[in-house]
Amino acid sequence: MDRKDEKGTEDEIFLTGLRQSLDRMDHILDHPSIPSKEYLKGHIHERLQRRRKSMMLELLLFWLVSLFVIGSGALLAYSAPWIVWLIQGMSFVAAFVLVLHFIIHRRREDLG
């Protein structure tokens, strides 16, 4: 019983010392200011505006790049159609080889 009483008093002493230390820290440290609803709404509105603006810029750049790619592809098709057919044929062969490679690799994994 004595050990439990000693342990209980040690815990109480430790807890009171901890509370006093926390109270001292509260007095030393500045309390953070809580933002108002208007500030938070303004901050959210500003972030949405920036995000919307960046998304519009991305969309514009996507359109410009796609127009450039389509335009250069059309120009290439009209000026040298054999190059277009060569590129299309090589990409088809490369895709076919990759599909075969993955099919064979998967079957090897299933067997082994």
GROMACS elastic network, one bead per residue, 0.5 to 0.9 nm:
[ bonds ]
;  ai    aj funct       b0    kb
    1     4     6  0.52519   500
    1     5     6  0.62588   500
    1     6     6  0.86166   500
    2     5     6  0.50613   500
    2     6     6  0.60533   500
    2     7     6  0.84403   500
    3     6     6  0.50002   500
    3     7     6  0.59403   500
    3     8     6  0.83615   500
    4     8     6  0.58817   500
    4     9     6  0.84932   500
    5     9     6  0.61265   500
    5    10     6  0.84802   500
    6     9     6  0.51707   500
    6    10     6  0.60408   500
    6    11     6  0.85304   500
    7    11     6  0.60834   500
    7    12     6  0.85335   500
    8    11     6  0.51613   500
    8    12     6  0.61946   500
    8    13     6  0.86389   500
    9    13     6  0.60543   500
    9    14     6  0.84553   500
   10    13     6  0.50867   500
   10    14     6  0.60657   500
   10    15     6  0.85427   500
   11    14     6  0.50084   500
   11    15     6  0.60478   500
   11    16     6  0.85887   500
   12    15     6  0.50549   500
   12    16     6  0.61264   500
   12    17     6  0.85178   500
   13    16     6  0.52359   500
   13    17     6  0.61551   500
   13    18     6  0.85231   500
   14    17     6  0.51521   500
   14    18     6  0.60761   500
   14    19     6  0.86314   500
   15    19     6  0.61010   500
   15    20     6  0.85826   500
   16    19     6  0.50581   500
   16    20     6  0.61841   500
   16    21     6  0.86011   500
   17    20     6  0.51166   500
   17    21     6  0.61625   500
   17    22     6  0.86056   500
   18    21     6  0.50866   500
   18    22     6  0.61408   500
   18    23     6  0.85638   500
   19    22     6  0.50836   500
   19    23     6  0.61005   500
   19    24     6  0.86082   500
   20    23     6  0.50435   500
   20    24     6  0.62029   500
   20    25     6  0.86420   500
   21    24     6  0.50901   500
   21    25     6  0.62194   500
   21    26     6  0.86448   500
   22    25     6  0.50048   500
   22    26     6  0.61522   500
   22    27     6  0.87286   500
   23    26     6  0.50395   500
   23    27     6  0.64072   500
   23    28     6  0.87445   500
   24    27     6  0.51977   500
   24    28     6  0.62407   500
   24    29     6  0.86885   500
   25    28     6  0.50173   500
   25    29     6  0.59686   500
   26    29     6  0.54611   500
   26    30     6  0.75756   500
   26    31     6  0.78045   500
   27    30     6  0.74778   500
   27    31     6  0.87414   500
   29    32     6  0.89819   500
   30    33     6  0.89112   500
   35    38     6  0.82497   500
   35    39     6  0.62693   500
   35    40     6  0.68079   500
   36    39     6  0.52805   500
   36    40     6  0.64082   500
   36    41     6  0.86960   500
   37    40     6  0.51540   500
   37    41     6  0.60659   500
   37    42     6  0.84905   500
   38    41     6  0.50695   500
   38    42     6  0.60103   500
   38    43     6  0.84509   500
   39    42     6  0.50965   500
   39    43     6  0.60531   500
   39    44     6  0.85902   500
   40    44     6  0.61059   500
   40    45     6  0.84860   500
   41    44     6  0.51251   500
   41    45     6  0.60459   500
   41    46     6  0.85219   500
   42    45     6  0.50235   500
   42    46     6  0.60432   500
   42    47     6  0.85726   500
   43    46     6  0.51190   500
   43    47     6  0.62032   500
   43    48     6  0.86324   500
   44    47     6  0.51362   500
   44    48     6  0.61569   500
   44    49     6  0.85955   500
   45    48     6  0.51256   500
   45    49     6  0.61688   500
   45    50     6  0.86831   500
   46    49     6  0.50894   500
   46    50     6  0.62316   500
   46    51     6  0.85873   500
   47    50     6  0.51176   500
   47    51     6  0.60722   500
   47    52     6  0.85042   500
   48    51     6  0.50251   500
   48    52     6  0.59771   500
   48    53     6  0.84500   500
   49    52     6  0.50924   500
   49    53     6  0.60857   500
   49    54     6  0.86118   500
   50    53     6  0.50702   500
   50    54     6  0.61589   500
   50    55     6  0.85690   500
   51    54     6  0.51163   500
   51    55     6  0.60879   500
   51    56     6  0.85896   500
   52    55     6  0.50956   500
   52    56     6  0.62093   500
   52    57     6  0.86741   500
   53    56     6  0.51649   500
   53    57     6  0.63102   500
   53    58     6  0.87324   500
   54    57     6  0.50162   500
   54    58     6  0.61811   500
   54    59     6  0.86049   500
   55    58     6  0.50193   500
   55    59     6  0.61392   500
   55    60     6  0.85758   500
   56    59     6  0.50440   500
   56    60     6  0.61322   500
   56    61     6  0.86019   500
   57    60     6  0.50775   500
   57    61     6  0.61647   500
   57    62     6  0.85292   500
   58    61     6  0.51249   500
   58    62     6  0.60627   500
   58    63     6  0.86261   500
   59    62     6  0.50030   500
   59    63     6  0.62079   500
   59    64     6  0.86413   500
   60    63     6  0.51508   500
   60    64     6  0.62326   500
   60    65     6  0.86710   500
   61    64     6  0.50570   500
   61    65     6  0.60938   500
   61    66     6  0.84388   500
   62    65     6  0.52329   500
   62    66     6  0.59949   500
   62    67     6  0.84623   500
   63    66     6  0.51198   500
   63    67     6  0.59987   500
   63    68     6  0.84960   500
   64    67     6  0.51449   500
   64    68     6  0.61630   500
   64    69     6  0.86668   500
   65    68     6  0.50204   500
   65    69     6  0.61601   500
   65    70     6  0.85728   500
   66    69     6  0.50471   500
   66    70     6  0.60058   500
   66    71     6  0.82749   500
   67    70     6  0.51347   500
   67    71     6  0.57715   500
   67    72     6  0.83270   500
   68    71     6  0.50656   500
   68    72     6  0.59469   500
   68    73     6  0.83786   500
   69    72     6  0.52210   500
   69    73     6  0.60047   500
   69    74     6  0.85332   500
   70    73     6  0.50295   500
   70    74     6  0.60689   500
   70    75     6  0.85157   500
   71    74     6  0.51233   500
   71    75     6  0.60764   500
   71    76     6  0.84801   500
   72    75     6  0.50016   500
   72    76     6  0.60081   500
   72    77     6  0.84831   500
   73    76     6  0.50567   500
   73    77     6  0.60611   500
   73    78     6  0.86633   500
   73    84     6  0.80383   500
   74    78     6  0.62253   500
   74    79     6  0.85338   500
   75    78     6  0.52584   500
   75    79     6  0.60188   500
   75    80     6  0.82681   500
   76    79     6  0.51546   500
   76    80     6  0.55455   500
   76    81     6  0.67231   500
   76    83     6  0.76092   500
   76    84     6  0.69899   500
   77    80     6  0.55727   500
   77    82     6  0.79305   500
   77    83     6  0.76545   500
   77    84     6  0.58989   500
   77    85     6  0.86915   500
   78    81     6  0.60640   500
   80    83     6  0.57520   500
   80    84     6  0.71561   500
   81    84     6  0.51532   500
   81    85     6  0.63779   500
   81    86     6  0.86364   500
   82    85     6  0.50707   500
   82    86     6  0.60871   500
   82    87     6  0.86444   500
   83    87     6  0.61520   500
   83    88     6  0.85578   500
   84    87     6  0.51623   500
   84    88     6  0.61196   500
   84    89     6  0.85097   500
   85    88     6  0.50758   500
   85    89     6  0.59799   500
   85    90     6  0.85099   500
   86    89     6  0.51420   500
   86    90     6  0.60977   500
   86    91     6  0.85688   500
   87    90     6  0.51956   500
   87    91     6  0.61292   500
   87    92     6  0.85857   500
   88    91     6  0.52549   500
   88    92     6  0.61875   500
   88    93     6  0.86994   500
   89    92     6  0.51307   500
   89    93     6  0.62222   500
   89    94     6  0.86096   500
   90    93     6  0.51414   500
   90    94     6  0.60820   500
   90    95     6  0.85748   500
   91    94     6  0.50405   500
   91    95     6  0.60852   500
   91    96     6  0.85272   500
   92    95     6  0.51732   500
   92    96     6  0.61290   500
   92    97     6  0.86430   500
   93    96     6  0.50600   500
   93    97     6  0.61738   500
   93    98     6  0.86547   500
   94    97     6  0.51479   500
   94    98     6  0.62221   500
   94    99     6  0.86938   500
   95    98     6  0.51255   500
   95    99     6  0.62059   500
   95   100     6  0.86543   500
   96    99     6  0.52195   500
   96   100     6  0.62568   500
   96   101     6  0.86219   500
   97   100     6  0.51498   500
   97   101     6  0.60966   500
   97   102     6  0.87184   500
   98   102     6  0.62283   500
   98   103     6  0.85916   500
   99   102     6  0.52637   500
   99   103     6  0.61695   500
   99   104     6  0.86476   500
  100   103     6  0.51066   500
  100   104     6  0.61254   500
  100   105     6  0.84606   500
  101   104     6  0.52743   500
  101   105     6  0.60163   500
  101   106     6  0.85604   500
  102   106     6  0.59934   500
  102   107     6  0.85527   500
  103   106     6  0.52259   500
  103   107     6  0.62825   500
  103   108     6  0.87298   500
  104   107     6  0.51874   500
  104   108     6  0.62774   500
  104   109     6  0.87613   500
  105   108     6  0.51686   500
  105   109     6  0.63658   500
  105   110     6  0.87845   500
  106   109     6  0.50892   500
  106   110     6  0.62310   500
  106   111     6  0.87200   500
  107   110     6  0.50380   500
  107   111     6  0.62128   500
  107   112     6  0.85500   500
  108   111     6  0.52022   500
  108   112     6  0.59930   500
  109   112     6  0.51995   500
